Amino acid sequence: MNENEKAVKTMSKVGKWNLVLGIVTIVSGISMGVVLIVHGAKLIRQKYQILI
């Protein structure tokens, strides 16, 4: 295996990991956004129950 084949193999591995990390980041961002929206809605709903 020469230097060019090693470089291509390394770049393909790095590209695959970048793709995987990008997908994980998108999924975690969407899930955290949903959690924040749900909790925000819960707080707004409970706001009307508080009497000062």
C-alpha positions as CSV (number, residue, x, y, z in Angstrom):
1,M,0.0,0.0,0.0
2,N,1.5,3.3,-1.1
3,E,1.1,6.7,0.5
4,N,-1.8,7.8,-1.8
5,E,-3.8,4.7,-0.9
6,K,-3.2,5.3,2.8
7,A,-4.3,8.9,2.5
8,V,-7.4,8.0,0.6
9,K,-8.3,5.3,3.2
10,T,-7.7,7.7,6.1
11,M,-9.8,10.4,4.4
12,S,-12.7,8.0,3.8
13,K,-12.6,7.0,7.5
14,V,-12.5,10.6,8.6
15,G,-15.4,11.5,6.2
16,K,-17.5,8.6,7.6
17,W,-16.9,9.8,11.2
18,N,-17.7,13.4,10.3
19,L,-21.0,12.2,8.8
20,V,-21.8,10.1,11.9
21,L,-21.0,12.9,14.3
22,G,-23.1,15.4,12.2
23,I,-26.1,13.1,12.3
24,V,-25.7,12.6,16.1
25,T,-25.4,16.3,16.6
26,I,-28.6,17.0,14.5
27,V,-30.6,14.3,16.3
28,S,-29.5,15.5,19.8
29,G,-30.2,19.1,18.9
30,I,-33.7,18.3,17.7
31,S,-34.4,16.2,20.8
32,M,-33.2,18.9,23.1
33,G,-35.3,21.5,21.2
34,V,-38.4,19.3,21.7
35,V,-37.6,18.9,25.4
36,L,-37.2,22.7,25.8
37,I,-40.5,23.4,24.0
38,V,-42.4,20.8,26.1
39,H,-41.0,22.2,29.4
40,G,-41.6,25.8,28.3
41,A,-45.2,25.0,27.5
42,K,-45.6,23.3,30.9
43,L,-44.2,26.4,32.7
44,I,-46.6,28.7,30.8
45,R,-49.5,26.4,31.7
46,Q,-48.6,26.4,35.4
47,K,-48.1,30.2,35.4
48,Y,-51.9,30.7,35.4
49,Q,-52.2,28.5,38.5
50,I,-50.0,30.8,40.6
51,L,-51.8,33.4,42.7
52,I,-49.8,36.3,44.1
